[in-house]
Amino acid sequence: MTLNAAAVAAMGLLLATGAALAQNTSTQAIEEYREMLQDGNPADLFEAKGEDLWKQKRGPRNASLEQCDLGKGPGVVKGVFVELPRYFADTGKVQDVESRLVTCMSSLQGIDPKAVTEAAWGRGERANATALATWVAAQSKGLAFNLPQSHAQERTMYEVGKRLFFQRGGAHDFACASCHGEDGKRVRLQDLPRLTGNPGDGIGFAAWPAYHVSSGQMWTMQHRLNDCYRQQRFPEPDYISDATVALGVYMGVNAKGAKSAVPTIKR
């Protein structure tokens, strides 16, 4: 090898090493940033609001949500989040935490579902549903995800969610899998988890609901999926649509064994 060739090779090695170190440094910085904010996570305020809303008598029927059945019987909250979405016989549908809460708000309190589904993010009854979902999810913090797949509709929704995850379209010909279908993907300074398998505790599906610092809002999985579609230049899905619930089934089943870390904080 000539001197010039050796110099070029050495320079290439230095550049590659520098890039790897820069990536590691930026990743560590983001993790340190999250840890620093976690002690004063604004999600705690949403969680407290959700608990108040659960116990408060509201709506035309002046009732609380304390008899809401989220999958383990009326009023049982601990452990339900890590088994959602799941099939509910009374609605004949597979529901996630938000769609099930809307069902309870309607059936127990008499609140019109449209007051939630047609509201804007962070406003009115949509904001109340977000706070409720945050509180319910927090009651399962540290528990492992174990979504049921015993009912035929649960298995069908998994397959539908899988197809949607890999479906390409929009102005950029993107799919969920474009960002989350393999290891090593990044956007700006942030590593993207691979959601076709279990990326680990508190990452991916196991990290939502989360306080979204850049928007100053609490984001549930429904909000996260809506924004993902927006960024892909897809038509944004309806709130608690069958499509977004199916994606939740697919990711949730893939996250089996991961421990819920919610409510977390995100950039």
N, C-alpha and C positions, 0 to 999 in steps of 0.2 A: 504494500500500500504506500502510495506516495505521501509526502508531507501534507500537500494540499487536501488529498482525499481523507487523510487522518483528521485534519482540522475540521473538515466538513462533517465527518462522522461524529467527532466530539461535540461540535456545535449542535448537531441534531439531538444527541443524547441530552445535552444540557437543556435544550428547549423542551424536550419531552418531559424531563424531570421537573423543570420549572412549571410546566402546565399541570402536571399531576399534583405538585405541591400547592399550586394556586387553588386547584379544585378542592383539595383536602382542607386547605386553610379557610376557604369560603364556606364549605360545608360545616366545619367546626364553628365558625363565627355565627352561622345561622342557628346552630344548636345552642350555643351559649346565649344568644339573643333570646331564644324561646325560653330557656331555663330562667333567665333573668326576669322575664315578664310573667312567668308562671305563678310566682308568689302573689302577684297582684293581678291575676287574670280577671279581666272584666266579665268573663263568662260567669263568675260567681254571682254577679248581680242578676243575670238572666235566670240562673238556676234558682235563686231566691224568689224571683218573680213567678217562676213556674210552680214552685211549691205553694205559694199564696193562691195562684189561680186554680190549682188542683183542689184546694180546700174551700175556696170561696163559692158562695151561692150566687149564680149568675144566670142570665138568659131569661126567656119568657117563663120558664118553669121554676125559676129561682132555686136551682139545684146545684150541688157541687159535682165534681167528677170522682168522688171517693168510691163510687160503685162501678167505675169504668173497668171493664175486663180487657186487659191488654195481653191475655194469653194464658195467665195462670190463675184466673178467677177474679171476681169483682174486688177491686181495691188493692190487689197485690201488685206491687211495683218492682221490688227487688228481683233482679234476674230476668225480667221480661225483655229488656232491650237487646240482650245478646242472643235472643231467639227470634228476633224480628228482622225481616218480614216473615210472616207465617200465614197459614190459612185459618180463616174464621168462619165457622158454620153459619153464624147469624147473618152475615153479609154475603156468604157464598163466594168470598174473594180472598186472595192473598193480599195482606196489608202490611205496610211498614208502620213505624211508630207514629208518623204524622197523619197518615190516612186513618189509622185507627183512632187517634185522638179526635179527629174531625167527626168520625162516626159517633163517638161518645158525647162530644159537644152538641151534636144534633139530637141524638136519642135521649140523652139525660137532661140536657139544659134547654133544648129547643132552639138552639142557635142555628140559623140557616147556613148550611155548608157553603153557599155562595159567598157569605160574608168572609170566609177564609180563602176559598179557592180563587175568588176574583179580586182580592185585596192585593196591594203592592207589597213587595218584600219590606219587612220592618215596619209595617203600618197595620193598625187596627187588629182584627182577629187573626190575621196572618202572623203578626208579631206575638200575639198571645200563644198561638200554636207552636211557634218557635221556642218560646220560653218554657212551655209545658214539655216539649220534646227534650229540651236541655235538662230539665229537672229529672224527668223519667230516665233518661240515658245515664245521668250521673249516679243513679241508685244502683247501677250495675258496674260501676268503675272497678277495674281489677278482675272482673269475671271473664271467662273465656267464651268467645263466640261459638255457638253450636246451633245453627239454624236447622229447623226440621225439614226433612225431605220425604216424609212418610206419605203425605197426601199427593194425589196425582196432579193437582193444580200447582202445588209447590214445585214439583219436578218440571212441569211445563213452563212455569215462570222462570226457572233456572235456564232452560234451553232458550227461551225468548230473550232473556237478559244476555246470554252468551252471544246470540246472533246480533243483538243491538250493539254489543261491545265491539264487535269486529266489523260492523257495517260502516263502509266508507261513503262519504258524500259531502255536500256543502261546497262552498266556493274553493276551499283548499283541499278537497278530497281527503278529509281527515276521518278518523274513527277514534273511539276511546283508546283502542289498542295502539294508535300512532304514538301516544305518549306513555301509555301504561301497559303495553304488551310485552315488553322485554326490559332487561336490566340495563342500567347505564344511561338512561334518558335524563335530560335536564332541561329546564326552562329558566333562562337567565342564570341565577346563582343557586337555584333550588333543584335538588335531586327529586326525581319522580319515581314513586314506588311502582313496581310491577304488580298489577292487580289480577293477573291470571292465576296467581298462586297466593300464598300467605307471605306478605312482606315483613311480618313481625308485629309485635305488640305496639299499639299506639300509632301505627303508620297506616295510611290508606283508609280502608273502610273503618278500622278500629279507632280512628282519630276524629270522627265527626259525630255530633256537633262540635264546632270549634269557633272561638272568637277570631274573626278575620280582621286583622289590624288595619290593613290598607283601606278597608271600606268602613271600619268602625261599627260593624254589625256582627251579630251572632249568626253563623251559617250552619244550617242542618245539611244532611246529605241531599235532600231535595233541592236546596239552594245551590249546593256545590255542583250537582248534575246539571241544573239549569244553566249555570254560568259556563260549564264545560261546553255545552251545546252552543251557547252564544259565541264562545271563543272559536269554535270550529266553523262558525258561520252557518250552522244548521238553524232551522226554525226552532225557537225555544219551546220545550215541551210544557204542557199544562202542569200545574201544581198537583201533586199526588196522582199523576197519570199512571195507567197500567205500565207504560214504558219505563218510567223512572223507578217504579216499584220493582219491576222485573230486573232492572240493572242492579238494584239493591240486593235482590235475591242472589244473583250471580256473584257479585263481589262478596256478599256476606257468607255464602257457602264456601267460597274460596278462602275466606279468612278464618276458617274453623281452627280453634285453638288459640288464636290471638286474643290477648286480653284487652278489653276496652279501656282506653285512657281518657275518655271524655269526662268533662269538657276540656278540650285542649286549646292551644292558641296557635294561629297560623299567620304567616306574613301577609 
